[in-house]
Amino acid sequence: MPSSRTEQPRLVLASASPRRLALLNQIGVTPARLVPADMDETPEKNELPRSLAKRLARNKAEISHRAVEQDPELKGAFVLAADTVVAVGRRILPKPELSDEGATCLRLLSGRAHRVFTAVCLITPAGKCRQKLVETRVRFKRLSRDEIESYLASGEWEGKAGGYAIQGRAGAFVTRLVGSYTNVVGLPLFETVTLLEGNRFPVSHGWGEGL
């Protein structure tokens, strides 16, 4: 007798970020494949933080979608991309690779409030593009020189927006957070699930299996 269950649609994650993959796994979503987009993430002249996040997320999704459509095994899959931007006022902080850059970020964040923007972009099997932008406000305590040097030695800051990872040691720097915590990690789960399920990707469909 044929099964009455429909086949679960496939999802491609346009990112190599282990944090975004872990967050998807947390809600029971396992991407069919990771297809990260290789692109220049340099802000354009006078580009605002929220505009940068939206532009990069959409570009990543479109680049990955083009690759997916050329792959017979993946063609027709949903493509999900995200980009996170940390800003102090209008100033966009980098994703530092050098310790000097990381130190500059931490000194700028020390004792101040900043904003974290993550844009999530979904391209459906029909080729339609859907986006959400999430903003979280975060305040750091005043950091001592020893704290900054110790955090730099941990290496957790490398390649992270704003030079820190809130899910690691930097979580001890946060005195106040208003908004989505998972947004600061790199993928706002409430908004991501809303985006997926609103476009017929049933995230919670199999949550009760195996119980």
TILUMMI-661761 format. One record per residue (C-alpha): x negated, y, z negated; residue in three letters. Coordinates in nm, 3 decimals, always signed. Example, Ala and Ser with C-alpha at 12.3 -4.5 7.8 and 13.67 -1.06 7.14 Angstrom:
<atoms>
<atom u="-1.230" v="-0.450" w="-0.780" type="Ala"/>
<atom u="-1.367" v="-0.106" w="-0.714" type="Ser"/>
</atoms>
This chain:
<atoms>
<atom u="+0.000" v="+0.000" w="+0.000" type="Met"/>
<atom u="-0.155" v="+0.335" w="+0.098" type="Pro"/>
<atom u="-0.256" v="+0.576" w="-0.176" type="Ser"/>
<atom u="-0.021" v="+0.868" w="-0.235" type="Ser"/>
<atom u="-0.307" v="+1.091" w="-0.339" type="Arg"/>
<atom u="-0.445" v="+1.339" w="-0.093" type="Thr"/>
<atom u="-0.817" v="+1.366" w="-0.037" type="Glu"/>
<atom u="-0.988" v="+1.628" w="-0.252" type="Gln"/>
<atom u="-1.113" v="+1.916" w="-0.034" type="Pro"/>
<atom u="-1.487" v="+1.970" w="-0.023" type="Arg"/>
<atom u="-1.674" v="+2.269" w="-0.157" type="Leu"/>
<atom u="-2.017" v="+2.396" w="-0.056" type="Val"/>
<atom u="-2.203" v="+2.620" w="-0.298" type="Leu"/>
<atom u="-2.403" v="+2.889" w="-0.119" type="Ala"/>
<atom u="-2.660" v="+2.905" w="-0.397" type="Ser"/>
<atom u="-2.957" v="+2.718" w="-0.539" type="Ala"/>
<atom u="-2.888" v="+2.856" w="-0.888" type="Ser"/>
<atom u="-2.882" v="+2.579" w="-1.151" type="Pro"/>
<atom u="-2.672" v="+2.808" w="-1.372" type="Arg"/>
<atom u="-2.394" v="+2.845" w="-1.114" type="Arg"/>
<atom u="-2.401" v="+2.473" w="-1.044" type="Leu"/>
<atom u="-2.376" v="+2.396" w="-1.418" type="Ala"/>
<atom u="-2.082" v="+2.634" w="-1.456" type="Leu"/>
<atom u="-1.898" v="+2.467" w="-1.168" type="Leu"/>
<atom u="-1.968" v="+2.126" w="-1.319" type="Asn"/>
<atom u="-1.830" v="+2.258" w="-1.649" type="Gln"/>
<atom u="-1.488" v="+2.302" w="-1.487" type="Ile"/>
<atom u="-1.506" v="+1.965" w="-1.314" type="Gly"/>
<atom u="-1.613" v="+2.087" w="-0.970" type="Val"/>
<atom u="-1.898" v="+1.905" w="-0.796" type="Thr"/>
<atom u="-2.006" v="+2.069" w="-0.470" type="Pro"/>
<atom u="-2.048" v="+1.844" w="-0.170" type="Ala"/>
<atom u="-2.379" v="+2.018" w="-0.106" type="Arg"/>
<atom u="-2.583" v="+2.326" w="-0.194" type="Leu"/>
<atom u="-2.647" v="+2.545" w="+0.110" type="Val"/>
<atom u="-2.826" v="+2.854" w="-0.021" type="Pro"/>
<atom u="-2.853" v="+3.160" w="+0.201" type="Ala"/>
<atom u="-3.199" v="+3.303" w="+0.260" type="Asp"/>
<atom u="-3.159" v="+3.680" w="+0.292" type="Met"/>
<atom u="-3.299" v="+4.017" w="+0.192" type="Asp"/>
<atom u="-3.129" v="+4.138" w="-0.127" type="Glu"/>
<atom u="-3.278" v="+4.488" w="-0.127" type="Thr"/>
<atom u="-3.016" v="+4.755" w="-0.209" type="Pro"/>
<atom u="-2.934" v="+5.001" w="+0.065" type="Glu"/>
<atom u="-3.002" v="+5.370" w="+0.010" type="Lys"/>
<atom u="-2.760" v="+5.514" w="-0.250" type="Asn"/>
<atom u="-2.576" v="+5.181" w="-0.272" type="Glu"/>
<atom u="-2.375" v="+5.145" w="-0.592" type="Leu"/>
<atom u="-2.412" v="+4.831" w="-0.810" type="Pro"/>
<atom u="-2.062" v="+4.699" w="-0.745" type="Arg"/>
<atom u="-2.096" v="+4.756" w="-0.370" type="Ser"/>
<atom u="-2.428" v="+4.571" w="-0.366" type="Leu"/>
<atom u="-2.284" v="+4.270" w="-0.548" type="Ala"/>
<atom u="-1.988" v="+4.250" w="-0.308" type="Lys"/>
<atom u="-2.205" v="+4.291" w="+0.003" type="Arg"/>
<atom u="-2.458" v="+4.028" w="-0.101" type="Leu"/>
<atom u="-2.195" v="+3.774" w="-0.207" type="Ala"/>
<atom u="-2.011" v="+3.811" w="+0.122" type="Arg"/>
<atom u="-2.330" v="+3.793" w="+0.328" type="Asn"/>
<atom u="-2.441" v="+3.480" w="+0.143" type="Lys"/>
<atom u="-2.103" v="+3.317" w="+0.201" type="Ala"/>
<atom u="-2.105" v="+3.405" w="+0.571" type="Glu"/>
<atom u="-2.460" v="+3.277" w="+0.628" type="Ile"/>
<atom u="-2.381" v="+2.951" w="+0.450" type="Ser"/>
<atom u="-2.048" v="+2.918" w="+0.631" type="His"/>
<atom u="-2.219" v="+2.943" w="+0.969" type="Arg"/>
<atom u="-2.456" v="+2.662" w="+0.869" type="Ala"/>
<atom u="-2.166" v="+2.452" w="+0.738" type="Val"/>
<atom u="-1.972" v="+2.488" w="+1.061" type="Glu"/>
<atom u="-2.270" v="+2.348" w="+1.253" type="Gln"/>
<atom u="-2.283" v="+2.039" w="+1.030" type="Asp"/>
<atom u="-2.034" v="+1.765" w="+1.128" type="Pro"/>
<atom u="-2.039" v="+1.626" w="+0.773" type="Glu"/>
<atom u="-1.950" v="+1.959" w="+0.613" type="Leu"/>
<atom u="-1.739" v="+2.133" w="+0.877" type="Lys"/>
<atom u="-1.410" v="+2.247" w="+0.727" type="Gly"/>
<atom u="-1.537" v="+2.273" w="+0.370" type="Ala"/>
<atom u="-1.473" v="+2.567" w="+0.139" type="Phe"/>
<atom u="-1.781" v="+2.785" w="+0.093" type="Val"/>
<atom u="-1.837" v="+2.961" w="-0.239" type="Leu"/>
<atom u="-2.101" v="+3.230" w="-0.298" type="Ala"/>
<atom u="-2.176" v="+3.475" w="-0.577" type="Ala"/>
<atom u="-2.416" v="+3.754" w="-0.657" type="Asp"/>
<atom u="-2.491" v="+3.916" w="-0.992" type="Thr"/>
<atom u="-2.615" v="+4.273" w="-1.036" type="Val"/>
<atom u="-2.725" v="+4.435" w="-1.362" type="Val"/>
<atom u="-2.711" v="+4.813" w="-1.384" type="Ala"/>
<atom u="-2.778" v="+5.090" w="-1.630" type="Val"/>
<atom u="-2.556" v="+5.370" w="-1.508" type="Gly"/>
<atom u="-2.607" v="+5.383" w="-1.131" type="Arg"/>
<atom u="-2.956" v="+5.233" w="-1.158" type="Arg"/>
<atom u="-2.974" v="+4.879" w="-1.023" type="Ile"/>
<atom u="-3.220" v="+4.657" w="-1.207" type="Leu"/>
<atom u="-3.423" v="+4.406" w="-1.004" type="Pro"/>
<atom u="-3.449" v="+4.030" w="-1.030" type="Lys"/>
<atom u="-3.811" v="+4.049" w="-1.142" type="Pro"/>
<atom u="-4.079" v="+3.803" w="-1.041" type="Glu"/>
<atom u="-4.370" v="+3.988" w="-1.206" type="Leu"/>
<atom u="-4.411" v="+4.037" w="-1.581" type="Ser"/>
<atom u="-4.455" v="+4.413" w="-1.539" type="Asp"/>
<atom u="-4.115" v="+4.430" w="-1.371" type="Glu"/>
<atom u="-3.963" v="+4.215" w="-1.643" type="Gly"/>
<atom u="-4.109" v="+4.437" w="-1.914" type="Ala"/>
<atom u="-3.969" v="+4.747" w="-1.743" type="Thr"/>
<atom u="-3.622" v="+4.593" w="-1.737" type="Cys"/>
<atom u="-3.634" v="+4.495" w="-2.105" type="Leu"/>
<atom u="-3.756" v="+4.837" w="-2.214" type="Arg"/>
<atom u="-3.476" v="+4.998" w="-2.017" type="Leu"/>
<atom u="-3.212" v="+4.767" w="-2.169" type="Leu"/>
<atom u="-3.346" v="+4.801" w="-2.524" type="Ser"/>
<atom u="-3.095" v="+4.966" w="-2.757" type="Gly"/>
<atom u="-2.862" v="+5.054" w="-2.470" type="Arg"/>
<atom u="-2.545" v="+4.942" w="-2.301" type="Ala"/>
<atom u="-2.547" v="+4.812" w="-1.946" type="His"/>
<atom u="-2.303" v="+4.657" w="-1.702" type="Arg"/>
<atom u="-2.315" v="+4.323" w="-1.527" type="Val"/>
<atom u="-2.127" v="+4.286" w="-1.199" type="Phe"/>
<atom u="-2.071" v="+3.952" w="-1.031" type="Thr"/>
<atom u="-1.897" v="+3.929" w="-0.695" type="Ala"/>
<atom u="-1.753" v="+3.591" w="-0.600" type="Val"/>
<atom u="-1.677" v="+3.522" w="-0.235" type="Cys"/>
<atom u="-1.484" v="+3.225" w="-0.098" type="Leu"/>
<atom u="-1.452" v="+3.134" w="+0.269" type="Ile"/>
<atom u="-1.165" v="+2.894" w="+0.330" type="Thr"/>
<atom u="-1.156" v="+2.611" w="+0.586" type="Pro"/>
<atom u="-0.948" v="+2.846" w="+0.803" type="Ala"/>
<atom u="-1.234" v="+3.097" w="+0.795" type="Gly"/>
<atom u="-1.059" v="+3.353" w="+0.574" type="Lys"/>
<atom u="-1.276" v="+3.547" w="+0.328" type="Cys"/>
<atom u="-1.154" v="+3.612" w="-0.026" type="Arg"/>
<atom u="-1.345" v="+3.810" w="-0.288" type="Gln"/>
<atom u="-1.329" v="+3.905" w="-0.656" type="Lys"/>
<atom u="-1.554" v="+4.142" w="-0.848" type="Leu"/>
<atom u="-1.597" v="+4.106" w="-1.224" type="Val"/>
<atom u="-1.756" v="+4.357" w="-1.461" type="Glu"/>
<atom u="-1.886" v="+4.289" w="-1.812" type="Thr"/>
<atom u="-2.030" v="+4.545" w="-2.053" type="Arg"/>
<atom u="-2.325" v="+4.434" w="-2.264" type="Val"/>
<atom u="-2.527" v="+4.612" w="-2.532" type="Arg"/>
<atom u="-2.874" v="+4.509" w="-2.645" type="Phe"/>
<atom u="-3.027" v="+4.575" w="-2.984" type="Lys"/>
<atom u="-3.344" v="+4.783" w="-2.994" type="Arg"/>
<atom u="-3.627" v="+4.549" w="-2.894" type="Leu"/>
<atom u="-3.967" v="+4.562" w="-3.057" type="Ser"/>
<atom u="-4.287" v="+4.531" w="-2.856" type="Arg"/>
<atom u="-4.342" v="+4.183" w="-3.003" type="Asp"/>
<atom u="-3.992" v="+4.073" w="-2.900" type="Glu"/>
<atom u="-4.046" v="+4.194" w="-2.546" type="Ile"/>
<atom u="-4.385" v="+4.025" w="-2.520" type="Glu"/>
<atom u="-4.252" v="+3.700" w="-2.668" type="Ser"/>
<atom u="-3.957" v="+3.696" w="-2.430" type="Tyr"/>
<atom u="-4.183" v="+3.758" w="-2.133" type="Leu"/>
<atom u="-4.399" v="+3.466" w="-2.246" type="Ala"/>
<atom u="-4.091" v="+3.239" w="-2.239" type="Ser"/>
<atom u="-4.057" v="+3.284" w="-1.862" type="Gly"/>
<atom u="-3.676" v="+3.285" w="-1.885" type="Glu"/>
<atom u="-3.658" v="+3.629" w="-1.723" type="Trp"/>
<atom u="-3.813" v="+3.528" w="-1.392" type="Glu"/>
<atom u="-3.577" v="+3.585" w="-1.101" type="Gly"/>
<atom u="-3.285" v="+3.676" w="-1.328" type="Lys"/>
<atom u="-3.078" v="+3.986" w="-1.262" type="Ala"/>
<atom u="-3.189" v="+4.252" w="-1.507" type="Gly"/>
<atom u="-3.478" v="+4.039" w="-1.628" type="Gly"/>
<atom u="-3.291" v="+3.823" w="-1.879" type="Tyr"/>
<atom u="-3.080" v="+3.511" w="-1.917" type="Ala"/>
<atom u="-2.803" v="+3.552" w="-2.174" type="Ile"/>
<atom u="-2.757" v="+3.176" w="-2.211" type="Gln"/>
<atom u="-3.115" v="+3.146" w="-2.337" type="Gly"/>
<atom u="-3.324" v="+3.332" w="-2.593" type="Arg"/>
<atom u="-3.195" v="+3.671" w="-2.477" type="Ala"/>
<atom u="-2.859" v="+3.582" w="-2.627" type="Gly"/>
<atom u="-3.013" v="+3.696" w="-2.957" type="Ala"/>
<atom u="-3.056" v="+4.047" w="-2.814" type="Phe"/>
<atom u="-2.685" v="+4.103" w="-2.752" type="Val"/>
<atom u="-2.503" v="+4.310" w="-3.014" type="Thr"/>
<atom u="-2.182" v="+4.357" w="-2.815" type="Arg"/>
<atom u="-2.019" v="+4.204" w="-2.509" type="Leu"/>
<atom u="-1.691" v="+4.318" w="-2.355" type="Val"/>
<atom u="-1.553" v="+4.101" w="-2.078" type="Gly"/>
<atom u="-1.650" v="+3.765" w="-1.932" type="Ser"/>
<atom u="-1.950" v="+3.585" w="-2.082" type="Tyr"/>
<atom u="-1.976" v="+3.344" w="-1.787" type="Thr"/>
<atom u="-1.989" v="+3.648" w="-1.559" type="Asn"/>
<atom u="-2.318" v="+3.744" w="-1.725" type="Val"/>
<atom u="-2.447" v="+3.388" w="-1.682" type="Val"/>
<atom u="-2.376" v="+3.419" w="-1.310" type="Gly"/>
<atom u="-2.028" v="+3.288" w="-1.227" type="Leu"/>
<atom u="-1.709" v="+3.420" w="-1.396" type="Pro"/>
<atom u="-1.510" v="+3.102" w="-1.445" type="Leu"/>
<atom u="-1.160" v="+3.242" w="-1.489" type="Phe"/>
<atom u="-1.181" v="+3.446" w="-1.171" type="Glu"/>
<atom u="-1.354" v="+3.166" w="-0.980" type="Thr"/>
<atom u="-1.082" v="+2.915" w="-1.070" type="Val"/>
<atom u="-0.813" v="+3.171" w="-0.981" type="Thr"/>
<atom u="-0.978" v="+3.228" w="-0.645" type="Leu"/>
<atom u="-1.015" v="+2.858" w="-0.569" type="Leu"/>
<atom u="-0.669" v="+2.747" w="-0.680" type="Glu"/>
<atom u="-0.509" v="+3.050" w="-0.514" type="Gly"/>
<atom u="-0.652" v="+2.920" w="-0.187" type="Asn"/>
<atom u="-0.545" v="+2.557" w="-0.238" type="Arg"/>
<atom u="-0.858" v="+2.411" w="-0.387" type="Phe"/>
<atom u="-0.710" v="+2.222" w="-0.686" type="Pro"/>
<atom u="-0.973" v="+2.268" w="-0.957" type="Val"/>
<atom u="-0.775" v="+2.122" w="-1.249" type="Ser"/>
<atom u="-0.617" v="+1.839" w="-1.048" type="His"/>
<atom u="-0.845" v="+1.567" w="-1.185" type="Gly"/>
<atom u="-0.904" v="+1.697" w="-1.536" type="Trp"/>
<atom u="-0.695" v="+1.423" w="-1.695" type="Gly"/>
<atom u="-0.868" v="+1.135" w="-1.515" type="Glu"/>
<atom u="-1.046" v="+0.883" w="-1.730" type="Gly"/>
<atom u="-0.878" v="+0.998" w="-2.052" type="Leu"/>
</atoms>
